[in-house]
Every structure is written in C-alpha cells, then in structure tokens.
C-alpha cells in the first residue's frame, strides 16, 4: 500500500507493474495526472503512520465479495 501510494505520488507507473492490474494502472494514471502537484504529494502514505490489517481487505470480483479474515 505504501509502495503503491508513493509510486502514484511520484508518477512512477512502472513501479506498479506486477502489483496492480494493467487496467487499474490506466485509470489511476488518468486520475493522478489530473491532480495538482500538491494533491499528488498528499497521495503518498507515511509508513510510520500507517497500520494495515489483512481483515481490512475486501476484493470484489464478478459480483462477489471476498473478505480476508
């Protein structure tokens, strides 16, 4: 999550390959490039201030939701 947010913030889309779906990269690139430089800086997460629990992850695929518990 931190790596992806940093890659988006710095517009380093190559870093996303293999980690993010190609279609999602296209959508994210369009969205990120429409932001101001200040807004892009806000995307990057600080690893020291970020807590992520696997139970927070929900995947939606073909109308089904998969919860990681």
Rosetta silent file (secondary structure, phi, psi, omega in degrees, C-alpha in Angstrom):
SEQUENCE: XXXXXXXXXXXXXXXXXXXXXXXXXXXXXXXXXXXXXXXXXXXXXXXXXXXXXXXXXXXXXXXXXXXXX
SCORE:     score description
SCORE:     0.000 S_00000001
   1 L     0.000  -45.866  179.599    0.000    0.000    0.000 S_00000001
   2 H   -65.569  -44.934  179.927    2.781    2.441    0.905 S_00000001
   3 H   -59.694  -43.923 -179.693    4.813    1.468   -2.161 S_00000001
   4 H   -66.033  -43.396 -179.792    1.818    1.941   -4.443 S_00000001
   5 H   -64.989  -37.755  177.760    0.894    5.295   -2.936 S_00000001
   6 H   -67.288  -40.381  178.317    4.495    6.512   -3.289 S_00000001
   7 H   -63.198  -42.385  178.052    4.643    5.340   -6.916 S_00000001
   8 H   -65.636  -43.732 -178.914    1.409    7.173   -7.704 S_00000001
   9 H   -59.660  -38.631 -178.874    2.548   10.301   -5.890 S_00000001
  10 L   -94.145    3.778 -179.167    5.785   10.405   -7.904 S_00000001
  11 L    58.081   35.857  177.792    4.029    9.266  -11.115 S_00000001
  12 L   -95.685   76.159 -172.998    6.330    6.244  -11.310 S_00000001
  13 H   -69.654  -24.250  177.313    3.830    3.955  -13.041 S_00000001
  14 H   -61.396  -31.428  179.966    6.477    1.337  -13.946 S_00000001
  15 H   -66.243  -20.563 -178.280    6.725    0.535  -10.224 S_00000001
  16 H   -82.055  -21.933 -176.549    3.061   -0.553  -10.294 S_00000001
  17 E   -59.838  132.783 -177.911    3.562   -3.251  -12.937 S_00000001
  18 L    85.340  -10.891  179.347    3.101   -6.718  -11.491 S_00000001
  19 L  -112.453  -28.749 -175.994    1.470   -5.243   -8.390 S_00000001
  20 E  -129.437  139.744  177.733   -1.586   -3.551   -9.878 S_00000001
  21 L   -53.858  139.781 -177.614   -3.868   -4.715  -12.700 S_00000001
  22 H   -57.190  -41.435  179.127   -2.982   -3.088  -16.056 S_00000001
  23 H   -64.696  -39.614  178.046   -6.484   -1.653  -16.495 S_00000001
  24 H   -64.592  -37.834  177.945   -6.336   -0.178  -12.986 S_00000001
  25 H   -60.745  -42.859  179.166   -2.964    1.415  -13.803 S_00000001
  26 H   -60.446  -45.671 -179.546   -4.518    3.157  -16.824 S_00000001
  27 H   -64.855  -46.662 -179.893   -7.392    4.503  -14.720 S_00000001
  28 H   -61.861  -41.453  179.914   -5.086    5.579  -11.880 S_00000001
  29 H   -59.833  -46.276  178.001   -2.685    7.271  -14.315 S_00000001
  30 H   -59.762  -43.829 -178.892   -5.517    9.343  -15.804 S_00000001
  31 H   -66.777  -47.120 -176.762   -6.739   10.331  -12.343 S_00000001
  32 H   -64.666  -40.090 -178.336   -3.297   11.138  -10.922 S_00000001
  33 H   -69.691  -15.232  176.791   -2.271   13.206  -13.935 S_00000001
  34 L   -86.271   -6.677 -178.387   -5.358   15.381  -13.486 S_00000001
  35 L   -87.347  156.284  172.861   -4.210   16.346   -9.961 S_00000001
  36 L   -74.738  164.712  179.187   -2.075   19.320   -8.997 S_00000001
  37 H   -61.441  -35.671  177.395    1.449   18.657   -7.701 S_00000001
  38 H   -63.554  -44.829  179.391    0.219   19.480   -4.179 S_00000001
  39 H   -63.738  -39.241  178.369   -2.617   16.948   -4.466 S_00000001
  40 H   -63.132  -38.072  178.472   -0.201   14.287   -5.774 S_00000001
  41 H   -61.550  -32.433 -178.665    2.058   14.810   -2.750 S_00000001
  42 H   -71.422  -17.248 -179.211   -0.914   14.056   -0.494 S_00000001
  43 H   -68.133  -38.136 -174.140   -1.337   10.586   -2.046 S_00000001
  44 L   -64.383  127.268  176.884    1.884    9.189   -0.546 S_00000001
  45 L   -87.018  146.502  174.912    1.349    7.340    2.724 S_00000001
  46 L   -92.094  116.196 -176.692    3.858    7.576    5.551 S_00000001
  47 H   -57.924  -31.478 -179.564    4.832    4.011    6.507 S_00000001
  48 H   -73.795  -15.509 -177.614    5.452    5.104   10.101 S_00000001
  49 H  -116.384   15.099 -175.812    1.896    6.402   10.387 S_00000001
  50 L  -118.802  130.215  175.458    0.097    3.623    8.521 S_00000001
  51 L  -123.534  130.403  179.403   -1.414    0.490   10.028 S_00000001
  52 L  -132.228  127.784  176.642   -2.993   -2.142    7.817 S_00000001
  53 L  -109.397  136.331 -179.669   -4.666   -5.301    8.987 S_00000001
  54 H   -52.989  -28.318  178.724   -5.400   -8.085    6.478 S_00000001
  55 H   -66.745  -13.075  179.144   -9.012   -8.068    7.667 S_00000001
  56 H   -79.340  -10.206 -172.081   -9.361   -4.614    6.129 S_00000001
  57 L   -93.161  126.718  176.203   -9.039   -6.003    2.604 S_00000001
  58 E  -125.222  130.232  179.305  -12.152   -6.739    0.557 S_00000001
  59 E  -113.658  128.290  176.614  -11.922   -7.993   -3.026 S_00000001
  60 E  -107.570  124.925 -179.529  -14.861   -7.683   -5.393 S_00000001
  61 E  -140.212  121.594  177.690  -14.770   -9.989   -8.376 S_00000001
  62 L    48.527   47.021  176.168  -17.603  -10.641  -10.816 S_00000001
  63 L    81.761   -1.379  179.116  -20.267   -9.524   -8.359 S_00000001
  64 E  -109.256  144.912  176.692  -18.860  -11.500   -5.428 S_00000001
  65 E  -107.234  133.475  177.935  -17.136  -10.059   -2.390 S_00000001
  66 E  -117.642  122.889 -178.923  -14.220  -11.872   -0.781 S_00000001
  67 E  -104.372  132.114  176.237  -13.241  -10.875    2.731 S_00000001
  68 L   -92.372  107.744 -178.485   -9.799  -11.613    4.121 S_00000001
  69 L  -117.412    0.000    0.000  -10.360  -12.516    7.769 S_00000001
